[in-house]
Amino acid sequence: MTRILGLISAMLLIVMGSAALGAGDRYASQKVVYHINYTGGEGDRAYLGAMGNIQNHINAVGAEKMEIKVVLHGDGVGLLASAKTNAALQSRVLNLRGQNAQFTVCNNTLVGRDISYEDDLFEVFEDDIVPSGVAELSHLQMQGYTYIKP
């Protein structure tokens, strides 16, 4: 009987400890910048994986406690090009935007690769364009954003 009570007590401690690790108490507000400058690979797996990382981050901290910027330059602009035809990627981008994640696109990449943000990319507007992706990364880090490269 004492063995059963001990086991029940241990299980309760585990459950209570797990609840204490929830987003509510563990994490303070966060400002993060996700850096994507690589290709998505077959089936856009790398892009989908990056979007999954961002969602997991939001799930852990809480969207209301986060400022998220996603900086796309070089091959990373392919994420929003692929989203034009990849419904899964499109859905993830829209979902993250709905949780206040902001996607920014490097103008140097657009000009250098002759990409039209209006015609070639999914849901990109003039306000989403930054002069330089790498300069934007530095700018955001100087403002206290944590750099993450998924």
Backbone bond lengths (Angstrom), bond angles and torsions (degrees), N, CA, C in turn:
res aa  C-N    CA-C-N  psi(-1)  N-CA   C-N-CA  omega(-1)  CA-C   N-CA-C  phi
1 M - - - 1.448 - - 1.533 110.87 -
2 T 1.355 117.09 -46.60 1.470 119.25 178.16 1.515 111.27 -62.98
3 R 1.304 115.98 -32.39 1.459 119.32 177.69 1.537 110.39 -64.61
4 I 1.319 117.36 -41.33 1.458 121.99 178.69 1.521 110.19 -66.13
5 L 1.329 117.51 -43.37 1.461 120.99 177.94 1.524 111.14 -62.64
6 G 1.312 116.46 -39.25 1.470 120.81 177.58 1.518 111.04 -63.86
7 L 1.317 116.03 -41.63 1.460 121.37 178.41 1.529 111.02 -64.52
8 I 1.325 116.34 -43.28 1.464 120.63 177.88 1.522 109.90 -63.08
9 S 1.319 117.36 -43.71 1.469 121.07 178.73 1.522 110.89 -60.70
10 A 1.314 117.00 -43.36 1.470 121.19 179.32 1.523 110.55 -62.72
11 M 1.333 116.73 -41.49 1.461 120.21 179.61 1.527 110.83 -65.51
12 L 1.325 117.30 -39.43 1.460 120.51 177.84 1.522 111.06 -63.30
13 L 1.325 117.21 -40.84 1.461 120.69 177.92 1.524 111.42 -62.84
14 I 1.312 116.84 -39.75 1.464 121.05 178.45 1.521 110.20 -64.67
15 V 1.339 117.13 -46.46 1.460 121.33 -179.95 1.522 110.29 -62.55
16 M 1.338 117.29 -45.60 1.460 121.10 -179.47 1.530 110.43 -65.71
17 G 1.313 116.75 -38.06 1.468 120.60 178.01 1.514 111.12 -65.74
18 S 1.319 117.16 -39.01 1.462 120.65 178.11 1.517 110.95 -65.25
19 A 1.321 116.69 -39.76 1.464 120.02 179.04 1.521 110.56 -64.46
20 A 1.318 117.09 -34.12 1.465 121.08 -179.68 1.523 111.61 -67.84
21 L 1.324 117.61 -20.76 1.452 120.93 -179.61 1.524 112.58 -86.74
22 G 1.328 118.36 4.60 1.459 121.78 179.74 1.516 111.65 -64.10
23 A 1.313 115.96 167.72 1.457 122.25 -175.77 1.519 112.66 -61.40
24 G 1.317 117.14 -33.75 1.446 121.44 -172.91 1.520 115.15 -53.15
25 D 1.291 118.27 -44.80 1.460 120.76 -172.26 1.522 114.53 -107.30
26 R 1.256 118.32 -27.54 1.467 120.58 -170.57 1.526 113.48 -75.03
27 Y 1.325 117.41 -44.14 1.457 120.52 -170.23 1.528 112.76 -108.28
28 A 1.310 115.58 134.21 1.461 121.68 173.11 1.525 108.43 -82.46
29 S 1.319 116.61 176.41 1.463 120.83 176.79 1.520 110.38 -58.31
30 Q 1.320 115.79 145.18 1.460 121.04 -176.89 1.516 111.13 -134.27
31 K 1.328 114.70 145.25 1.460 122.62 171.29 1.530 105.91 -118.56
32 V 1.332 116.34 121.48 1.459 120.22 -176.84 1.517 110.88 -133.37
33 V 1.325 114.83 148.65 1.458 120.97 173.15 1.520 107.38 -123.03
34 Y 1.321 115.43 123.00 1.461 122.50 175.82 1.524 107.90 -95.46
35 H 1.317 115.91 131.31 1.466 123.34 -175.29 1.528 109.10 -108.70
36 I 1.323 116.92 117.45 1.469 120.75 178.83 1.519 108.41 -125.33
37 N 1.330 115.52 115.10 1.471 121.27 179.22 1.531 111.33 -139.44
38 Y 1.315 116.36 30.75 1.459 121.59 -177.02 1.530 109.78 -127.91
39 T 1.327 115.55 167.02 1.465 120.19 179.64 1.529 109.88 -77.31
40 G 1.314 114.66 159.12 1.461 120.10 -179.32 1.513 113.67 -81.20
41 G 1.327 116.85 -18.93 1.457 120.38 -178.68 1.517 111.84 72.89
42 E 1.319 115.01 -170.48 1.456 121.46 -177.09 1.523 110.93 -59.25
43 G 1.318 115.87 126.36 1.459 120.78 179.40 1.517 113.61 65.63
44 D 1.320 117.02 17.46 1.473 122.08 -178.06 1.524 112.47 59.29
45 R 1.330 116.62 30.25 1.468 121.44 -176.73 1.520 113.06 -56.05
46 A 1.321 117.61 -43.31 1.466 119.82 -178.01 1.536 110.70 -65.95
47 Y 1.312 116.48 -39.22 1.465 119.86 178.24 1.535 110.72 -66.93
48 L 1.321 116.50 -44.87 1.464 120.31 178.29 1.525 110.62 -62.50
49 G 1.318 116.12 -38.18 1.467 120.21 177.36 1.520 111.71 -63.64
50 A 1.325 116.62 -42.71 1.467 120.51 178.33 1.522 110.37 -62.94
51 M 1.322 117.00 -42.30 1.465 120.16 178.78 1.531 110.76 -64.32
52 G 1.333 115.77 -35.89 1.472 120.12 175.55 1.521 111.73 -64.61
53 N 1.342 117.19 -40.00 1.469 120.59 176.73 1.526 111.28 -60.61
54 I 1.318 115.65 -43.97 1.461 120.05 -179.68 1.531 110.05 -63.85
55 Q 1.328 117.03 -43.14 1.465 120.08 178.70 1.519 111.30 -63.40
56 N 1.324 117.42 -41.86 1.463 120.50 177.83 1.525 111.15 -61.15
57 H 1.317 116.53 -38.63 1.457 121.63 177.79 1.532 109.96 -62.28
58 I 1.324 116.18 -46.54 1.468 120.74 178.22 1.526 110.38 -61.77
59 N 1.322 117.10 -42.88 1.466 120.96 -179.84 1.526 111.49 -60.63
60 A 1.312 117.01 -37.06 1.463 121.08 -177.58 1.527 112.64 -75.33
61 V 1.325 116.38 -38.76 1.468 120.43 -173.33 1.525 111.80 -97.20
62 G 1.322 116.64 -37.74 1.460 122.37 -175.24 1.514 110.08 104.40
63 A 1.316 117.01 126.77 1.466 121.89 -176.37 1.522 112.11 -57.45
64 E 1.330 116.48 -34.83 1.458 120.06 -178.36 1.529 113.01 -69.67
65 K 1.316 116.66 -13.10 1.463 120.99 -179.32 1.532 112.14 -108.56
66 M 1.339 116.90 16.12 1.460 119.13 -174.82 1.519 112.73 -130.90
67 E 1.328 114.50 145.29 1.458 123.09 165.67 1.518 104.97 -117.53
68 I 1.332 116.28 116.38 1.464 121.05 -175.56 1.518 109.99 -120.54
69 K 1.324 115.49 127.62 1.460 122.98 172.90 1.525 106.57 -118.22
70 V 1.321 116.16 137.94 1.460 122.03 174.37 1.524 105.89 -118.31
71 V 1.329 116.33 114.44 1.464 120.96 -178.57 1.526 108.47 -100.81
72 L 1.330 114.81 122.19 1.465 122.09 -179.39 1.521 108.86 -113.16
73 H 1.328 115.87 126.96 1.466 120.28 173.30 1.520 108.40 -149.92
74 G 1.319 115.87 167.32 1.461 119.87 -177.66 1.520 110.30 55.47
75 D 1.331 116.02 -135.97 1.468 120.50 -179.12 1.528 113.09 -63.70
76 G 1.334 117.62 -18.64 1.465 121.01 179.59 1.516 113.96 -64.89
77 V 1.342 116.56 -23.53 1.465 120.01 177.17 1.532 109.64 -63.13
78 G 1.321 116.04 -21.14 1.463 121.10 176.29 1.521 112.92 -58.73
79 L 1.324 118.05 -23.47 1.463 121.12 177.87 1.531 109.99 -57.74
80 L 1.322 116.41 -49.05 1.470 119.66 -178.77 1.527 112.38 -79.15
81 A 1.333 117.53 -21.03 1.465 120.16 172.47 1.532 109.28 -71.41
82 S 1.325 116.65 -44.41 1.467 120.81 178.82 1.519 111.75 -65.90
83 A 1.321 116.22 -32.91 1.465 119.92 -179.26 1.523 112.34 -63.94
84 K 1.331 117.64 -17.37 1.468 120.12 176.28 1.532 110.61 -60.78
85 T 1.344 117.40 -33.09 1.467 120.90 -175.58 1.526 114.00 -121.74
86 N 1.330 118.73 -13.83 1.466 122.14 -178.64 1.526 108.55 -96.38
87 A 1.339 116.59 104.23 1.471 121.73 -175.19 1.526 112.56 -61.88
88 A 1.331 117.58 -36.45 1.469 120.20 -179.87 1.526 110.59 -65.51
89 L 1.313 116.03 -43.08 1.462 120.69 179.23 1.528 110.04 -68.04
90 Q 1.303 115.58 -42.09 1.464 121.49 178.28 1.532 110.32 -57.10
91 S 1.313 116.27 -46.05 1.460 122.00 179.97 1.527 111.71 -61.83
92 R 1.323 116.19 -42.12 1.475 119.64 -179.79 1.521 111.55 -66.86
93 V 1.321 116.74 -40.75 1.469 120.34 178.62 1.524 109.32 -61.74
94 L 1.326 117.18 -48.64 1.466 120.99 -179.57 1.532 111.48 -61.96
95 N 1.324 116.35 -41.27 1.457 121.02 179.57 1.536 110.93 -62.82
96 L 1.318 116.80 -44.31 1.469 119.99 179.54 1.523 111.08 -66.53
97 R 1.319 116.47 -40.63 1.467 119.14 176.67 1.521 110.79 -61.05
98 G 1.316 116.54 -36.90 1.457 121.08 177.59 1.517 113.11 -65.33
99 Q 1.326 116.18 -15.82 1.461 122.28 177.11 1.531 110.54 -105.94
100 N 1.322 115.43 22.96 1.470 124.49 174.95 1.521 115.31 72.53
101 A 1.317 118.20 20.33 1.472 119.73 171.30 1.524 107.09 -79.15
102 Q 1.318 115.76 132.26 1.464 120.88 -179.64 1.524 109.43 -107.52
103 F 1.322 116.27 126.73 1.463 122.34 177.37 1.520 108.28 -98.11
104 T 1.328 116.31 128.50 1.461 120.56 176.53 1.525 109.35 -121.56
105 V 1.329 114.77 147.64 1.459 121.69 -174.83 1.523 109.37 -123.04
106 C 1.306 115.89 137.89 1.465 123.62 -178.75 1.528 111.49 -74.77
107 N 1.324 116.31 123.02 1.460 120.66 177.56 1.526 111.54 -66.54
108 N 1.336 117.79 -35.43 1.474 119.73 177.87 1.523 111.10 -57.17
109 T 1.326 116.16 -40.45 1.469 120.23 178.15 1.526 110.61 -66.62
110 L 1.325 116.29 -44.07 1.471 119.45 -179.79 1.519 110.99 -59.40
111 V 1.328 116.51 -47.13 1.467 120.96 -178.85 1.529 110.28 -68.05
112 G 1.317 116.96 -47.65 1.467 121.43 -176.55 1.519 113.92 -64.21
113 R 1.310 116.67 -28.76 1.471 120.80 -178.56 1.529 112.54 -108.19
114 D 1.305 116.31 7.32 1.466 122.31 179.35 1.528 111.45 52.70
115 I 1.345 115.49 52.99 1.456 122.53 179.96 1.528 108.49 -105.28
116 S 1.321 115.92 130.34 1.458 121.34 174.80 1.528 108.20 -92.54
117 Y 1.331 117.05 116.60 1.463 118.72 179.89 1.520 111.44 -63.44
118 E 1.320 117.54 -29.45 1.465 121.14 -179.47 1.523 112.51 -75.15
119 D 1.320 116.93 -36.22 1.461 120.60 -174.39 1.528 114.23 -100.57
120 D 1.324 116.93 -32.65 1.459 120.74 -169.75 1.527 114.81 -102.24
121 L 1.338 117.55 -13.06 1.458 120.72 -174.99 1.528 111.04 -120.75
122 F 1.320 115.22 151.64 1.460 121.98 -178.51 1.524 111.32 -80.87
123 E 1.356 115.20 118.28 1.458 122.00 171.37 1.530 113.90 51.57
124 V 1.326 116.81 48.77 1.463 121.35 175.63 1.523 107.43 -109.54
125 F 1.322 114.73 134.67 1.454 121.31 -178.38 1.525 109.37 -122.55
126 E 1.299 116.50 165.89 1.467 121.11 -175.83 1.533 112.43 -53.55
127 D 1.326 117.39 -38.28 1.470 121.25 179.77 1.528 113.01 -66.46
128 D 1.326 117.41 -16.19 1.469 121.83 -179.46 1.522 112.72 -85.37
129 I 1.326 117.41 -8.12 1.463 121.90 -175.95 1.533 109.36 -90.58
130 V 1.331 115.89 129.84 1.469 121.53 174.65 1.526 107.61 -113.84
131 P 1.341 118.25 151.58 1.466 119.91 -176.80 1.535 113.45 -57.96
132 S 1.331 116.57 -41.53 1.461 121.27 -175.87 1.520 109.38 -146.40
133 G 1.313 116.80 127.93 1.464 120.43 179.28 1.516 112.70 -62.29
134 V 1.333 117.20 -46.31 1.467 119.52 -178.15 1.523 111.08 -69.67
135 A 1.314 117.89 -36.63 1.468 119.86 176.92 1.531 109.80 -65.89
136 E 1.323 116.91 -36.28 1.469 121.04 178.41 1.524 110.82 -64.91
137 L 1.331 116.72 -39.98 1.470 120.20 177.40 1.526 110.73 -59.88
138 S 1.306 116.57 -45.78 1.460 120.96 178.85 1.521 110.97 -64.33
139 H 1.315 116.23 -44.79 1.467 122.41 179.13 1.533 111.13 -56.37
140 L 1.329 116.37 -46.83 1.462 120.57 -178.83 1.523 111.75 -68.09
141 Q 1.339 117.12 -38.50 1.459 119.51 177.80 1.533 110.69 -64.23
142 M 1.314 116.97 -36.09 1.461 120.59 177.62 1.531 110.90 -67.65
143 Q 1.336 117.41 -21.73 1.467 122.18 176.80 1.527 112.01 -89.29
144 G 1.326 116.64 4.42 1.461 120.12 176.81 1.518 115.68 96.61
145 Y 1.322 118.07 9.62 1.466 120.48 176.74 1.524 109.05 -77.05
146 T 1.316 116.21 137.59 1.459 122.42 175.01 1.524 108.31 -80.78
147 Y 1.325 116.47 131.58 1.462 122.93 -179.23 1.519 110.03 -84.54
148 I 1.341 116.27 129.20 1.459 121.53 176.18 1.524 108.63 -134.50
149 K 1.316 115.22 131.06 1.481 120.41 175.54 1.523 106.90 -117.85
150 P 1.342 115.79 101.37 1.476 118.62 -177.02 1.525 111.71 -74.20
